[in-house]
Amino acid sequence: MADFTIREYKNRDYDAVRRMFGEGMMEHLPATGTHLLKLFQVQFFFFISFLGVLFVSQSYLLSLVTLAILFLAGRWQLNKEFQEYVEQCKREDLLDIEKSYMANDNSCFWVAESNDRVVGMVGAQSALLSNEVMTLRRMSVARDQRGKGIAKALCRKVIDFARQRGYKTVSLETSMVQYAAQRLYENMGFRKTSVQILPTLFGKFAKFSVLTYEFKIHD
Ligand SMILES: CC(C)(COP(=O)(O)OP(=O)(O)OC[C@H]1O[C@@H](n2cnc3c(N)ncnc32)[C@H](O)[C@@H]1OP(=O)(O)O)[C@@H](O)C(=O)NCCC(=O)NCCS
């Protein structure tokens, strides 16, 4: 039997929810770094830098140290990008969760609770300018509680909520490096409807795509 329950968000969950969101996002940093290292332009930049320093200094050691410094600088910059994204989200809907999700009838936020601890979260909001599409947002499950079906239960909650309110579709966005999330949504019956490069400087440089998934409740 499941050792967790799903309930509506309460103000006392505020810190746990914001922390869990940040942790869930930051754990995609290594996969993003790996993706970057596979890009031709990144490999070319490292190669040219290595050769340039070698040519000028005639020192393999200095060239390797330069590579290490460039690698660490890249990692630092990536970390900063992720931190900024998390902070931005915390200034948007996650700043006042009560107001963003609980104040009207067409949005809601749920947490999964186990042994009096918040172990999962998800939000549902009516899409801007549409009364047919419900968006699923901020799905995250505590790392030590994964693989127990918590995300599936949270997902079902959003679908049921949308169905009860007469919405036709549940839509969500995830990224190319969120592999577990992609499997989760595909297994839940969501279909990938678009893949788009993130419209930021980082997105364009890193060829970092955002995937949109949709679940059809009815046509
Ligand atoms: C994605 C996430 C929410 C899944 O949470 P979870 O509670 O472990 O998921 P569940 O136990 O409900 O598993 C549901 C399905 O997801 C998929 N899945 C979950 N973890 C997976 C993994 N590590 N690798 C591949 N598929 C995975 C499986 O299809 C699984 O179904 P199955 O067990 O029948 O095969 C969790 O990994 C997470 O919080 N990640 C960090 C934050 C994030 O990426 N959120 C998504 C935002 S769009």
The ligand as a Gaussian input file, in Angstrom:
#p B3LYP/6-31G(d) Opt

LIG

0 1
 C       10.307000      13.005000     -12.763000
 C        9.968000      12.707000     -11.304000
 C        8.887000      13.709000     -10.870000
 C        9.432000      11.277000     -11.194000
 O        9.007000      11.063000      -9.852000
 P        8.722000       9.585000      -9.247000
 O        7.820000       9.750000      -8.078000
 O        9.997000       8.886000      -9.035000
 O        7.942000       8.898000     -10.440000
 P        6.999000       7.598000     -10.285000
 O        7.541000       6.685000      -9.239000
 O        5.583000       8.038000     -10.168000
 O        7.240000       6.910000     -11.693000
 C        6.402000       7.153000     -12.747000
 C        7.058000       6.792000     -14.061000
 O        8.074000       7.726000     -14.374000
 C        9.107000       7.092000     -15.094000
 N       10.346000       7.239000     -14.324000
 C       10.466000       7.674000     -13.059000
 N       11.764000       7.720000     -12.710000
 C       12.471000       7.315000     -13.795000
 C       13.852000       7.176000     -14.088000
 N       14.781000       7.462000     -13.172000
 N       14.202000       6.761000     -15.322000
 C       13.266000       6.483000     -16.258000
 N       11.950000       6.606000     -16.035000
 C       11.558000       7.018000     -14.824000
 C        8.705000       5.638000     -15.249000
 O        8.019000       5.543000     -16.457000
 C        7.746000       5.444000     -14.098000
 O        6.789000       4.483000     -14.336000
 P        7.090000       2.920000     -14.005000
 O        7.616000       2.877000     -12.602000
 O        5.751000       2.284000     -14.155000
 O        8.089000       2.497000     -15.017000
 C       11.225000      12.821000     -10.392000
 O       12.265000      12.070000     -10.962000
 C       11.698000      14.255000     -10.148000
 O       11.202000      14.939000      -9.254000
 N       12.693000      14.732000     -10.911000
 C       13.295000      16.059000     -10.696000
 C       12.352000      17.190000     -11.037000
 C       11.794000      17.065000     -12.427000
 O       12.497000      16.773000     -13.385000
 N       10.478000      17.310000     -12.537000
 C        9.782000      17.277000     -13.785000
 C        9.426000      18.662000     -14.170000
 S        8.653000      18.690000     -15.781000

